């Protein structure tokens, strides 16, 4: 028997433990506790906005920073601080926090967390905790931009992409070209290089790629696949306004070529659940592959508004619930703006002190 106000002990028996709680309509039903990581980022907040509308979901939020906005979208007992994804103890601490909070599912939204979690999946499963995550083999391809370019050659148009180093011949490229890190997300480290001399000056820096410059419109194609990797929806979005690598204005577009492009990349890489395929048109107007983000994208709210609620459908597939075989979408547009949640400063102090102590 659980005392009033005390969290029930998590049920560890079965592939996806659930707990009963009264529904708003007065009847008890199974509830899945979903812990969303990276709670300060737009991807996490987009997922949380979707899932909080599902009566069968109880949200938990995690971040490495007590100022992360998404922490304050859930009650204090549902918040936790965790180390960065690159930290040696990341998976160990996250697993401990999941067990303490009674989490049933982890929904990671930070790139640096994906590979460590894929490797730790059996340990989480041993405690009845599932990960809303693409397979490890897919992550190995997708998170290495050079491996992704090579893997998708012959599947879709891929711009010329090579490692930048001593073997690079700057005279063999047409300028401008793009230089970017082999791993990473967003626009971090992204450069447009205008001459062979500029490219030569960068060859001593490790971990960089040189890539053909694409002058056309840029698109993000949100792809939803079920737990078995069968693609259910492919929703292209025009990135009409981009600020620091983040789309702040865009629209969904019905374009069969782009829809097929996203589906082909998803099938070739073997993603499951939600991924974001980024493409740009070349000088001839053909879409070409930039990269793939194997997680919830930050502008997912636009895709949800178009009629494809990817976080809820992905979670349903993970839970073994039926999902549609295929989904269409509407053309809608979005402009993004800052929103605020005003709280007592003492709440942030309590979060920082209580949760930092839990990491020790």
SEVO-790621 format. One record per residue (C-alpha): residue number from 1; residue in one letter; chain; x, y, z. Coordinates in Angstrom, 2 decimals, decimal comma. Each point is the difference from the previous one (the first is absolute). Layout:
REM residues N
site num->NUM residu->a chaine->A xx->X yy->Y zz->Z $
...
This chain:
REM residues 360
site num->1 residu->x chaine->A xx->0,00 yy->0,00 zz->0,00 $
site num->2 residu->x chaine->A xx->1,39 yy->3,41 zz->-0,99 $
site num->3 residu->x chaine->A xx->-0,42 yy->2,91 zz->2,39 $
site num->4 residu->x chaine->A xx->-1,80 yy->3,12 zz->-1,30 $
site num->5 residu->x chaine->A xx->2,38 yy->2,21 zz->-1,99 $
site num->6 residu->x chaine->A xx->2,64 yy->-2,74 zz->-0,28 $
site num->7 residu->x chaine->A xx->1,02 yy->-1,33 zz->-3,42 $
site num->8 residu->x chaine->A xx->-0,88 yy->-3,67 zz->-0,54 $
site num->9 residu->x chaine->A xx->2,96 yy->-2,30 zz->-0,43 $
site num->10 residu->x chaine->A xx->0,61 yy->-0,68 zz->-3,71 $
site num->11 residu->x chaine->A xx->-1,29 yy->-3,28 zz->-1,35 $
site num->12 residu->x chaine->A xx->2,97 yy->-1,92 zz->-1,44 $
site num->13 residu->x chaine->A xx->-1,86 yy->-3,02 zz->-1,35 $
site num->14 residu->x chaine->A xx->-0,59 yy->0,06 zz->-3,75 $
site num->15 residu->x chaine->A xx->1,40 yy->1,74 zz->-3,01 $
site num->16 residu->x chaine->A xx->-1,59 yy->3,38 zz->0,74 $
site num->17 residu->x chaine->A xx->-1,13 yy->0,51 zz->3,59 $
site num->18 residu->x chaine->A xx->-2,99 yy->2,22 zz->0,63 $
site num->19 residu->x chaine->A xx->-1,76 yy->1,27 zz->3,10 $
site num->20 residu->x chaine->A xx->-3,69 yy->0,70 zz->0,51 $
site num->21 residu->x chaine->A xx->-1,21 yy->3,45 zz->0,93 $
site num->22 residu->x chaine->A xx->-3,40 yy->1,68 zz->-0,18 $
site num->23 residu->x chaine->A xx->-0,71 yy->1,57 zz->-3,37 $
site num->24 residu->x chaine->A xx->-1,65 yy->3,43 zz->-0,29 $
site num->25 residu->x chaine->A xx->-3,20 yy->-1,87 zz->-0,90 $
site num->26 residu->x chaine->A xx->0,00 yy->-1,90 zz->3,28 $
site num->27 residu->x chaine->A xx->1,14 yy->-3,42 zz->-1,20 $
site num->28 residu->x chaine->A xx->3,38 yy->-1,53 zz->0,69 $
site num->29 residu->x chaine->A xx->2,25 yy->-0,80 zz->-2,94 $
site num->30 residu->x chaine->A xx->3,62 yy->-0,95 zz->-0,66 $
site num->31 residu->x chaine->A xx->2,44 yy->2,90 zz->0,05 $
site num->32 residu->x chaine->A xx->3,46 yy->0,02 zz->-1,54 $
site num->33 residu->x chaine->A xx->2,62 yy->2,20 zz->1,64 $
site num->34 residu->x chaine->A xx->2,14 yy->1,57 zz->-2,74 $
site num->35 residu->x chaine->A xx->3,25 yy->1,71 zz->0,93 $
site num->36 residu->x chaine->A xx->1,01 yy->2,59 zz->-2,62 $
site num->37 residu->x chaine->A xx->3,67 yy->1,03 zz->0,01 $
site num->38 residu->x chaine->A xx->1,47 yy->3,27 zz->-1,23 $
site num->39 residu->x chaine->A xx->-2,94 yy->1,83 zz->1,56 $
site num->40 residu->x chaine->A xx->1,52 yy->3,38 zz->-0,81 $
site num->41 residu->x chaine->A xx->-0,08 yy->-0,55 zz->-3,75 $
site num->42 residu->x chaine->A xx->-2,76 yy->0,59 zz->-2,56 $
site num->43 residu->x chaine->A xx->-0,17 yy->-3,69 zz->-0,95 $
site num->44 residu->x chaine->A xx->-0,78 yy->-1,04 zz->3,57 $
site num->45 residu->x chaine->A xx->-2,58 yy->2,72 zz->0,44 $
site num->46 residu->x chaine->A xx->-1,70 yy->-0,90 zz->-3,29 $
site num->47 residu->x chaine->A xx->-0,21 yy->-3,65 zz->1,14 $
site num->48 residu->x chaine->A xx->-1,28 yy->0,98 zz->3,44 $
site num->49 residu->x chaine->A xx->-2,71 yy->2,23 zz->-1,47 $
site num->50 residu->x chaine->A xx->-1,19 yy->-2,95 zz->-2,05 $
site num->51 residu->x chaine->A xx->0,15 yy->-2,65 zz->2,71 $
site num->52 residu->x chaine->A xx->-1,57 yy->2,06 zz->2,78 $
site num->53 residu->x chaine->A xx->-3,28 yy->-0,13 zz->-1,95 $
site num->54 residu->x chaine->A xx->0,00 yy->-3,82 zz->0,30 $
site num->55 residu->x chaine->A xx->-1,87 yy->-1,14 zz->3,12 $
site num->56 residu->x chaine->A xx->1,97 yy->-3,24 zz->0,02 $
site num->57 residu->x chaine->A xx->3,33 yy->1,85 zz->0,43 $
site num->58 residu->x chaine->A xx->1,62 yy->1,53 zz->3,07 $
site num->59 residu->x chaine->A xx->2,91 yy->2,23 zz->-0,93 $
site num->60 residu->x chaine->A xx->3,36 yy->0,12 zz->1,76 $
site num->61 residu->x chaine->A xx->2,72 yy->2,45 zz->-1,06 $
site num->62 residu->x chaine->A xx->3,80 yy->-0,13 zz->0,16 $
site num->63 residu->x chaine->A xx->2,78 yy->2,40 zz->-0,88 $
site num->64 residu->x chaine->A xx->3,54 yy->0,83 zz->1,11 $
site num->65 residu->x chaine->A xx->-0,99 yy->3,62 zz->0,77 $
site num->66 residu->x chaine->A xx->-2,47 yy->1,04 zz->2,73 $
site num->67 residu->x chaine->A xx->-0,95 yy->2,99 zz->-2,19 $
site num->68 residu->x chaine->A xx->-1,29 yy->-2,28 zz->-2,80 $
site num->69 residu->x chaine->A xx->-3,48 yy->1,26 zz->-0,84 $
site num->70 residu->x chaine->A xx->-1,55 yy->-3,42 zz->-0,54 $
site num->71 residu->x chaine->A xx->0,68 yy->-1,01 zz->3,61 $
site num->72 residu->x chaine->A xx->-2,65 yy->2,50 zz->1,01 $
site num->73 residu->x chaine->A xx->-2,66 yy->-1,52 zz->-2,23 $
site num->74 residu->x chaine->A xx->-0,30 yy->-2,87 zz->2,50 $
site num->75 residu->x chaine->A xx->-0,51 yy->-0,05 zz->3,79 $
site num->76 residu->x chaine->A xx->3,07 yy->0,18 zz->2,25 $
site num->77 residu->x chaine->A xx->-0,01 yy->-3,73 zz->0,90 $
site num->78 residu->x chaine->A xx->0,12 yy->-0,83 zz->-3,74 $
site num->79 residu->x chaine->A xx->3,26 yy->1,92 zz->-0,67 $
site num->80 residu->x chaine->A xx->3,55 yy->-1,22 zz->0,11 $
site num->81 residu->x chaine->A xx->3,49 yy->1,15 zz->-0,91 $
site num->82 residu->x chaine->A xx->2,30 yy->-2,34 zz->-1,92 $
site num->83 residu->x chaine->A xx->3,57 yy->0,27 zz->-1,31 $
site num->84 residu->x chaine->A xx->0,82 yy->0,94 zz->-3,58 $
site num->85 residu->x chaine->A xx->-0,33 yy->-2,80 zz->-2,55 $
site num->86 residu->x chaine->A xx->3,79 yy->-0,06 zz->-0,45 $
site num->87 residu->x chaine->A xx->0,64 yy->-0,54 zz->3,73 $
site num->88 residu->x chaine->A xx->1,40 yy->-3,40 zz->0,99 $
site num->89 residu->x chaine->A xx->-2,79 yy->-0,54 zz->2,54 $
site num->90 residu->x chaine->A xx->-2,87 yy->1,27 zz->-2,17 $
site num->91 residu->x chaine->A xx->-1,82 yy->-3,31 zz->-0,53 $
site num->92 residu->x chaine->A xx->0,65 yy->-1,18 zz->3,56 $
site num->93 residu->x chaine->A xx->-1,48 yy->3,16 zz->1,51 $
site num->94 residu->x chaine->A xx->-2,90 yy->0,14 zz->-2,44 $
site num->95 residu->x chaine->A xx->-0,92 yy->-3,61 zz->0,76 $
site num->96 residu->x chaine->A xx->0,08 yy->0,73 zz->3,73 $
site num->97 residu->x chaine->A xx->-2,22 yy->3,05 zz->-0,45 $
site num->98 residu->x chaine->A xx->-2,44 yy->-1,98 zz->-2,17 $
site num->99 residu->x chaine->A xx->-0,29 yy->-2,65 zz->2,68 $
site num->100 residu->x chaine->A xx->-0,50 yy->2,59 zz->2,73 $
site num->101 residu->x chaine->A xx->-2,71 yy->1,78 zz->-1,99 $
site num->102 residu->x chaine->A xx->-1,65 yy->-3,20 zz->-1,21 $
site num->103 residu->x chaine->A xx->0,55 yy->0,86 zz->-3,66 $
site num->104 residu->x chaine->A xx->-1,20 yy->-2,49 zz->-2,57 $
site num->105 residu->x chaine->A xx->1,33 yy->1,67 zz->-3,16 $
site num->106 residu->x chaine->A xx->2,93 yy->2,32 zz->-0,73 $
site num->107 residu->x chaine->A xx->-0,41 yy->2,39 zz->-2,92 $
site num->108 residu->x chaine->A xx->3,47 yy->1,49 zz->-0,70 $
site num->109 residu->x chaine->A xx->0,18 yy->3,24 zz->-1,99 $
site num->110 residu->x chaine->A xx->3,75 yy->0,76 zz->0,18 $
site num->111 residu->x chaine->A xx->2,37 yy->-1,37 zz->-2,66 $
site num->112 residu->x chaine->A xx->2,83 yy->-0,66 zz->2,48 $
site num->113 residu->x chaine->A xx->-2,29 yy->-2,31 zz->2,00 $
site num->114 residu->x chaine->A xx->-1,04 yy->-2,28 zz->-2,86 $
site num->115 residu->x chaine->A xx->3,02 yy->-2,29 zz->-0,42 $
site num->116 residu->x chaine->A xx->0,59 yy->-0,46 zz->3,77 $
site num->117 residu->x chaine->A xx->-3,66 yy->-0,89 zz->0,45 $
site num->118 residu->x chaine->A xx->0,04 yy->-2,44 zz->-2,92 $
site num->119 residu->x chaine->A xx->2,91 yy->-1,81 zz->1,65 $
site num->120 residu->x chaine->A xx->-1,75 yy->-0,03 zz->3,36 $
site num->121 residu->x chaine->A xx->-3,37 yy->-1,17 zz->-1,34 $
site num->122 residu->x chaine->A xx->0,27 yy->-3,53 zz->1,51 $
site num->123 residu->x chaine->A xx->0,65 yy->1,46 zz->3,48 $
site num->124 residu->x chaine->A xx->-3,08 yy->2,22 zz->-0,25 $
site num->125 residu->x chaine->A xx->-2,08 yy->-2,88 zz->-1,34 $
site num->126 residu->x chaine->A xx->1,05 yy->-2,16 zz->2,95 $
site num->127 residu->x chaine->A xx->-1,82 yy->2,52 zz->2,22 $
site num->128 residu->x chaine->A xx->-3,07 yy->0,16 zz->-2,23 $
site num->129 residu->x chaine->A xx->0,96 yy->3,34 zz->-1,56 $
site num->130 residu->x chaine->A xx->-0,29 yy->0,46 zz->-3,75 $
site num->131 residu->x chaine->A xx->1,79 yy->2,55 zz->-2,18 $
site num->132 residu->x chaine->A xx->-1,74 yy->1,90 zz->-2,79 $
site num->133 residu->x chaine->A xx->3,11 yy->-0,25 zz->-2,13 $
site num->134 residu->x chaine->A xx->1,18 yy->-1,08 zz->-3,44 $
site num->135 residu->x chaine->A xx->2,02 yy->-3,26 zz->-0,22 $
site num->136 residu->x chaine->A xx->3,73 yy->0,23 zz->0,78 $
site num->137 residu->x chaine->A xx->0,91 yy->-0,97 zz->-3,58 $
site num->138 residu->x chaine->A xx->-2,05 yy->2,90 zz->-1,37 $
site num->139 residu->x chaine->A xx->1,60 yy->2,42 zz->2,45 $
site num->140 residu->x chaine->A xx->3,49 yy->-1,11 zz->-1,04 $
site num->141 residu->x chaine->A xx->-0,78 yy->1,03 zz->-3,57 $
site num->142 residu->x chaine->A xx->-2,04 yy->3,12 zz->0,65 $
site num->143 residu->x chaine->A xx->2,17 yy->1,67 zz->2,66 $
site num->144 residu->x chaine->A xx->3,08 yy->-0,20 zz->-2,24 $
site num->145 residu->x chaine->A xx->-0,69 yy->2,40 zz->-2,89 $
site num->146 residu->x chaine->A xx->2,65 yy->-1,58 zz->-2,22 $
site num->147 residu->x chaine->A xx->-1,39 yy->-3,51 zz->0,61 $
site num->148 residu->x chaine->A xx->-3,50 yy->1,33 zz->-0,71 $
site num->149 residu->x chaine->A xx->1,06 yy->1,56 zz->-3,31 $
site num->150 residu->x chaine->A xx->1,69 yy->-3,22 zz->-1,11 $
site num->151 residu->x chaine->A xx->-2,88 yy->-2,18 zz->1,19 $
site num->152 residu->x chaine->A xx->-2,61 yy->1,98 zz->-1,92 $
site num->153 residu->x chaine->A xx->1,90 yy->0,22 zz->-3,28 $
site num->154 residu->x chaine->A xx->-2,23 yy->-1,53 zz->-2,65 $
site num->155 residu->x chaine->A xx->-3,08 yy->0,34 zz->2,22 $
site num->156 residu->x chaine->A xx->-0,49 yy->3,77 zz->-0,31 $
site num->157 residu->x chaine->A xx->2,06 yy->2,88 zz->-1,38 $
site num->158 residu->x chaine->A xx->2,95 yy->0,53 zz->2,34 $
site num->159 residu->x chaine->A xx->2,30 yy->3,03 zz->-0,40 $
site num->160 residu->x chaine->A xx->3,70 yy->-0,71 zz->-0,44 $
site num->161 residu->x chaine->A xx->1,31 yy->-0,53 zz->3,54 $
site num->162 residu->x chaine->A xx->3,56 yy->-0,77 zz->1,09 $
site num->163 residu->x chaine->A xx->2,06 yy->0,14 zz->3,21 $
site num->164 residu->x chaine->A xx->2,05 yy->3,19 zz->0,18 $
site num->165 residu->x chaine->A xx->3,68 yy->-0,71 zz->0,59 $
site num->166 residu->x chaine->A xx->3,39 yy->-0,57 zz->-1,51 $
site num->167 residu->x chaine->A xx->-1,48 yy->-1,92 zz->-2,93 $
site num->168 residu->x chaine->A xx->-2,37 yy->2,83 zz->-0,99 $
site num->169 residu->x chaine->A xx->0,66 yy->1,62 zz->-3,39 $
site num->170 residu->x chaine->A xx->-1,48 yy->3,53 zz->0,29 $
site num->171 residu->x chaine->A xx->0,39 yy->0,53 zz->-3,76 $
site num->172 residu->x chaine->A xx->-2,43 yy->-2,84 zz->-0,71 $
site num->173 residu->x chaine->A xx->-2,96 yy->1,83 zz->1,53 $
site num->174 residu->x chaine->A xx->-2,33 yy->2,64 zz->-1,44 $
site num->175 residu->x chaine->A xx->-0,53 yy->2,88 zz->2,41 $
site num->176 residu->x chaine->A xx->-1,63 yy->0,83 zz->2,30 $
site num->177 residu->x chaine->A xx->0,08 yy->-3,25 zz->1,99 $
site num->178 residu->x chaine->A xx->-1,32 yy->-0,92 zz->3,43 $
site num->179 residu->x chaine->A xx->2,26 yy->-1,07 zz->2,87 $
site num->180 residu->x chaine->A xx->-1,64 yy->-1,57 zz->3,03 $
site num->181 residu->x chaine->A xx->0,76 yy->-2,44 zz->2,83 $
site num->182 residu->x chaine->A xx->-0,30 yy->-3,70 zz->-0,76 $
site num->183 residu->x chaine->A xx->-2,23 yy->-0,34 zz->3,08 $
site num->184 residu->x chaine->A xx->-2,28 yy->2,45 zz->1,78 $
site num->185 residu->x chaine->A xx->-3,31 yy->1,73 zz->-0,66 $
site num->186 residu->x chaine->A xx->-1,41 yy->3,39 zz->-0,87 $
site num->187 residu->x chaine->A xx->2,28 yy->2,58 zz->-1,57 $
site num->188 residu->x chaine->A xx->2,87 yy->-0,43 zz->2,46 $
site num->189 residu->x chaine->A xx->3,30 yy->0,13 zz->-1,86 $
site num->190 residu->x chaine->A xx->-1,69 yy->0,57 zz->-3,38 $
site num->191 residu->x chaine->A xx->2,00 yy->2,16 zz->-2,43 $
site num->192 residu->x chaine->A xx->-0,46 yy->1,11 zz->-3,59 $
site num->193 residu->x chaine->A xx->3,48 yy->0,19 zz->-1,53 $
site num->194 residu->x chaine->A xx->0,52 yy->2,15 zz->-3,06 $
site num->195 residu->x chaine->A xx->3,44 yy->-0,96 zz->-1,33 $
site num->196 residu->x chaine->A xx->2,65 yy->-2,71 zz->-0,23 $
site num->197 residu->x chaine->A xx->2,29 yy->2,07 zz->2,23 $
site num->198 residu->x chaine->A xx->-2,64 yy->0,16 zz->2,74 $
site num->199 residu->x chaine->A xx->-0,58 yy->-3,74 zz->-0,25 $
site num->200 residu->x chaine->A xx->3,74 yy->-0,73 zz->0,19 $
site num->201 residu->x chaine->A xx->0,21 yy->2,05 zz->3,22 $
site num->202 residu->x chaine->A xx->-2,57 yy->-2,30 zz->1,64 $
site num->203 residu->x chaine->A xx->1,58 yy->-3,34 zz->-0,93 $
site num->204 residu->x chaine->A xx->1,92 yy->-0,28 zz->3,28 $
site num->205 residu->x chaine->A xx->-3,16 yy->-0,02 zz->2,13 $
site num->206 residu->x chaine->A xx->-1,17 yy->-3,52 zz->0,91 $
site num->207 residu->x chaine->A xx->-3,45 yy->-1,46 zz->-0,44 $
site num->208 residu->x chaine->A xx->-1,18 yy->2,18 zz->-2,89 $
site num->209 residu->x chaine->A xx->-1,73 yy->-0,77 zz->-3,29 $
site num->210 residu->x chaine->A xx->-0,03 yy->1,95 zz->-3,23 $
site num->211 residu->x chaine->A xx->-3,23 yy->-0,17 zz->-1,94 $
site num->212 residu->x chaine->A xx->-1,43 yy->1,33 zz->-3,25 $
site num->213 residu->x chaine->A xx->-1,95 yy->3,22 zz->0,54 $
site num->214 residu->x chaine->A xx->-3,72 yy->-0,21 zz->-0,80 $
site num->215 residu->x chaine->A xx->-1,60 yy->3,36 zz->-0,91 $
site num->216 residu->x chaine->A xx->-3,70 yy->-0,87 zz->0,09 $
site num->217 residu->x chaine->A xx->-2,79 yy->-0,05 zz->2,58 $
site num->218 residu->x chaine->A xx->0,55 yy->-2,03 zz->3,15 $
site num->219 residu->x chaine->A xx->-2,52 yy->-2,51 zz->1,34 $
site num->220 residu->x chaine->A xx->-0,42 yy->-2,08 zz->3,12 $
site num->221 residu->x chaine->A xx->-1,93 yy->-3,21 zz->-0,59 $
site num->222 residu->x chaine->A xx->-1,47 yy->-1,43 zz->3,19 $
site num->223 residu->x chaine->A xx->-0,31 yy->-3,77 zz->-0,30 $
site num->224 residu->x chaine->A xx->-2,04 yy->-2,30 zz->2,22 $
site num->225 residu->x chaine->A xx->0,65 yy->-3,75 zz->0,01 $
site num->226 residu->x chaine->A xx->-1,48 yy->-2,66 zz->2,23 $
site num->227 residu->x chaine->A xx->1,97 yy->-2,17 zz->2,42 $
site num->228 residu->x chaine->A xx->0,88 yy->-2,38 zz->-2,84 $
site num->229 residu->x chaine->A xx->1,33 yy->2,82 zz->-2,19 $
site num->230 residu->x chaine->A xx->-2,91 yy->0,16 zz->-2,47 $
site num->231 residu->x chaine->A xx->-0,48 yy->3,62 zz->-1,09 $
site num->232 residu->x chaine->A xx->-3,45 yy->1,38 zz->0,82 $
site num->233 residu->x chaine->A xx->0,38 yy->3,66 zz->-0,95 $
site num->234 residu->x chaine->A xx->2,46 yy->2,31 zz->-1,74 $
site num->235 residu->x chaine->A xx->-0,78 yy->3,71 zz->0,51 $
site num->236 residu->x chaine->A xx->2,20 yy->2,59 zz->-1,77 $
site num->237 residu->x chaine->A xx->0,37 yy->3,42 zz->1,57 $
site num->238 residu->x chaine->A xx->1,47 yy->3,03 zz->-1,77 $
site num->239 residu->x chaine->A xx->2,50 yy->1,70 zz->2,32 $
site num->240 residu->x chaine->A xx->-1,07 yy->3,51 zz->-1,00 $
site num->241 residu->x chaine->A xx->1,76 yy->1,82 zz->2,85 $
site num->242 residu->x chaine->A xx->3,02 yy->-1,43 zz->1,86 $
site num->243 residu->x chaine->A xx->1,76 yy->1,58 zz->2,98 $
site num->244 residu->x chaine->A xx->3,22 yy->-1,61 zz->1,34 $
site num->245 residu->x chaine->A xx->-0,90 yy->-3,28 zz->-1,66 $
site num->246 residu->x chaine->A xx->-3,52 yy->-0,05 zz->1,47 $
site num->247 residu->x chaine->A xx->-3,06 yy->0,44 zz->-2,20 $
site num->248 residu->x chaine->A xx->-2,10 yy->2,93 zz->1,26 $
site num->249 residu->x chaine->A xx->-2,43 yy->0,10 zz->-2,91 $
site num->250 residu->x chaine->A xx->-1,15 yy->-2,64 zz->-2,45 $
site num->251 residu->x chaine->A xx->-2,80 yy->-1,90 zz->-1,64 $
site num->252 residu->x chaine->A xx->-0,86 yy->-3,57 zz->-0,85 $
site num->253 residu->x chaine->A xx->-0,09 yy->-0,66 zz->-3,74 $
site num->254 residu->x chaine->A xx->-1,61 yy->-2,68 zz->-2,12 $
site num->255 residu->x chaine->A xx->2,87 yy->-1,03 zz->-2,26 $
site num->256 residu->x chaine->A xx->0,01 yy->-3,67 zz->-1,10 $
site num->257 residu->x chaine->A xx->3,71 yy->0,19 zz->-0,88 $
site num->258 residu->x chaine->A xx->0,95 yy->1,17 zz->3,48 $
site num->259 residu->x chaine->A xx->-2,37 yy->-2,43 zz->1,70 $
site num->260 residu->x chaine->A xx->1,58 yy->-2,89 zz->-1,91 $
site num->261 residu->x chaine->A xx->3,46 yy->1,38 zz->0,77 $
site num->262 residu->x chaine->A xx->-0,63 yy->-0,04 zz->3,77 $
site num->263 residu->x chaine->A xx->-1,53 yy->-3,46 zz->-0,15 $
site num->264 residu->x chaine->A xx->2,94 yy->-1,39 zz->-2,02 $
site num->265 residu->x chaine->A xx->2,60 yy->1,38 zz->2,44 $
site num->266 residu->x chaine->A xx->-1,93 yy->-1,34 zz->2,99 $
site num->267 residu->x chaine->A xx->-0,26 yy->-3,47 zz->-1,53 $
site num->268 residu->x chaine->A xx->3,66 yy->-0,03 zz->-1,08 $
site num->269 residu->x chaine->A xx->1,29 yy->0,97 zz->3,44 $
site num->270 residu->x chaine->A xx->-2,40 yy->-2,20 zz->1,97 $
site num->271 residu->x chaine->A xx->-1,42 yy->2,60 zz->2,35 $
site num->272 residu->x chaine->A xx->-2,96 yy->-0,67 zz->2,24 $
site num->273 residu->x chaine->A xx->-2,39 yy->2,41 zz->1,72 $
site num->274 residu->x chaine->A xx->0,80 yy->3,65 zz->-0,89 $
site num->275 residu->x chaine->A xx->2,83 yy->1,44 zz->-2,07 $
site num->276 residu->x chaine->A xx->0,64 yy->3,18 zz->-1,93 $
site num->277 residu->x chaine->A xx->1,55 yy->-0,12 zz->-3,48 $
site num->278 residu->x chaine->A xx->1,57 yy->3,27 zz->-1,12 $
site num->279 residu->x chaine->A xx->0,27 yy->0,71 zz->-3,71 $
site num->280 residu->x chaine->A xx->0,79 yy->2,92 zz->-2,27 $
site num->281 residu->x chaine->A xx->-0,52 yy->0,51 zz->-3,72 $
site num->282 residu->x chaine->A xx->3,03 yy->0,12 zz->-2,29 $
site num->283 residu->x chaine->A xx->0,51 yy->2,38 zz->-2,93 $
site num->284 residu->x chaine->A xx->-2,22 yy->-2,23 zz->-2,16 $
site num->285 residu->x chaine->A xx->-2,80 yy->0,04 zz->2,58 $
site num->286 residu->x chaine->A xx->0,50 yy->-3,59 zz->1,15 $
site num->287 residu->x chaine->A xx->-0,19 yy->-0,74 zz->3,75 $
site num->288 residu->x chaine->A xx->3,28 yy->-1,22 zz->1,48 $
site num->289 residu->x chaine->A xx->0,74 yy->-1,42 zz->3,44 $
site num->290 residu->x chaine->A xx->1,60 yy->2,16 zz->2,69 $
site num->291 residu->x chaine->A xx->-0,37 yy->-2,09 zz->3,17 $
site num->292 residu->x chaine->A xx->-2,43 yy->-1,97 zz->2,15 $
site num->293 residu->x chaine->A xx->-0,97 yy->0,67 zz->3,61 $
site num->294 residu->x chaine->A xx->-1,13 yy->-3,35 zz->1,52 $
site num->295 residu->x chaine->A xx->-2,16 yy->1,61 zz->2,70 $
site num->296 residu->x chaine->A xx->-2,90 yy->2,40 zz->0,47 $
site num->297 residu->x chaine->A xx->0,68 yy->3,28 zz->-1,86 $
site num->298 residu->x chaine->A xx->-0,49 yy->3,39 zz->1,63 $
site num->299 residu->x chaine->A xx->-2,65 yy->1,16 zz->-2,49 $
site num->300 residu->x chaine->A xx->-2,12 yy->-3,12 zz->0,41 $
site num->301 residu->x chaine->A xx->-2,94 yy->2,15 zz->1,12 $
site num->302 residu->x chaine->A xx->-0,59 yy->0,97 zz->-3,63 $
site num->303 residu->x chaine->A xx->-0,18 yy->-3,64 zz->-1,09 $
site num->304 residu->x chaine->A xx->-2,37 yy->-0,77 zz->2,88 $
site num->305 residu->x chaine->A xx->-2,21 yy->2,93 zz->-1,05 $
site num->306 residu->x chaine->A xx->-0,04 yy->-1,39 zz->-3,55 $
site num->307 residu->x chaine->A xx->-1,76 yy->-3,12 zz->1,28 $
site num->308 residu->x chaine->A xx->2,84 yy->-2,43 zz->0,85 $
site num->309 residu->x chaine->A xx->0,55 yy->-0,14 zz->3,76 $
site num->310 residu->x chaine->A xx->3,34 yy->-1,77 zz->-0,15 $
site num->311 residu->x chaine->A xx->0,88 yy->-0,17 zz->3,73 $
site num->312 residu->x chaine->A xx->-3,33 yy->-1,58 zz->0,95 $
site num->313 residu->x chaine->A xx->0,01 yy->-2,40 zz->-2,94 $
site num->314 residu->x chaine->A xx->3,62 yy->-1,02 zz->0,63 $
site num->315 residu->x chaine->A xx->-0,78 yy->-0,67 zz->3,65 $
site num->316 residu->x chaine->A xx->-3,08 yy->-2,01 zz->-0,97 $
site num->317 residu->x chaine->A xx->2,12 yy->-2,15 zz->-2,30 $
site num->318 residu->x chaine->A xx->2,57 yy->-0,55 zz->2,76 $
site num->319 residu->x chaine->A xx->-2,82 yy->-1,05 zz->2,34 $
site num->320 residu->x chaine->A xx->-1,32 yy->-2,48 zz->-2,57 $
site num->321 residu->x chaine->A xx->-3,13 yy->1,97 zz->-0,72 $
site num->322 residu->x chaine->A xx->-1,38 yy->0,08 zz->-3,54 $
site num->323 residu->x chaine->A xx->1,13 yy->2,90 zz->-2,21 $
site num->324 residu->x chaine->A xx->-1,12 yy->0,87 zz->-3,54 $
site num->325 residu->x chaine->A xx->1,79 yy->-1,62 zz->-2,92 $
site num->326 residu->x chaine->A xx->0,31 yy->3,38 zz->-1,72 $
site num->327 residu->x chaine->A xx->-0,84 yy->3,61 zz->0,82 $
site num->328 residu->x chaine->A xx->-0,46 yy->3,11 zz->-2,09 $
site num->329 residu->x chaine->A xx->0,33 yy->3,60 zz->1,15 $
site num->330 residu->x chaine->A xx->-1,29 yy->3,53 zz->-0,62 $
site num->331 residu->x chaine->A xx->1,97 yy->2,97 zz->-1,25 $
site num->332 residu->x chaine->A xx->0,38 yy->2,42 zz->2,91 $
site num->333 residu->x chaine->A xx->2,51 yy->2,72 zz->0,91 $
site num->334 residu->x chaine->A xx->1,54 yy->1,08 zz->3,28 $
site num->335 residu->x chaine->A xx->1,87 yy->2,95 zz->1,45 $
site num->336 residu->x chaine->A xx->1,78 yy->-0,63 zz->3,29 $
site num->337 residu->x chaine->A xx->0,41 yy->2,36 zz->2,91 $
site num->338 residu->x chaine->A xx->1,30 yy->-0,06 zz->3,55 $
site num->339 residu->x chaine->A xx->-2,38 yy->-0,89 zz->2,79 $
site num->340 residu->x chaine->A xx->0,55 yy->0,43 zz->3,72 $
site num->341 residu->x chaine->A xx->-0,91 yy->-1,90 zz->3,14 $
site num->342 residu->x chaine->A xx->0,33 yy->2,25 zz->3,05 $
site num->343 residu->x chaine->A xx->0,85 yy->-1,88 zz->3,19 $
site num->344 residu->x chaine->A xx->1,25 yy->0,71 zz->3,51 $
site num->345 residu->x chaine->A xx->3,83 yy->0,15 zz->0,00 $
site num->346 residu->x chaine->A xx->-0,07 yy->-2,31 zz->3,00 $
site num->347 residu->x chaine->A xx->-1,37 yy->-2,72 zz->-2,27 $
site num->348 residu->x chaine->A xx->3,15 yy->0,10 zz->-2,15 $
site num->349 residu->x chaine->A xx->2,16 yy->0,00 zz->3,13 $
site num->350 residu->x chaine->A xx->-1,86 yy->-3,03 zz->1,36 $
site num->351 residu->x chaine->A xx->0,35 yy->-1,79 zz->-3,33 $
site num->352 residu->x chaine->A xx->3,72 yy->0,73 zz->-0,18 $
site num->353 residu->x chaine->A xx->0,81 yy->-0,94 zz->3,58 $
site num->354 residu->x chaine->A xx->-2,23 yy->-3,04 zz->0,36 $
site num->355 residu->x chaine->A xx->0,76 yy->-1,52 zz->-3,37 $
site num->356 residu->x chaine->A xx->3,73 yy->0,78 zz->-0,02 $
site num->357 residu->x chaine->A xx->0,22 yy->-1,85 zz->3,28 $
site num->358 residu->x chaine->A xx->-1,68 yy->-3,00 zz->-1,60 $
site num->359 residu->x chaine->A xx->2,87 yy->-0,30 zz->-2,48 $
site num->360 residu->x chaine->A xx->2,63 yy->-0,45 zz->2,69 $
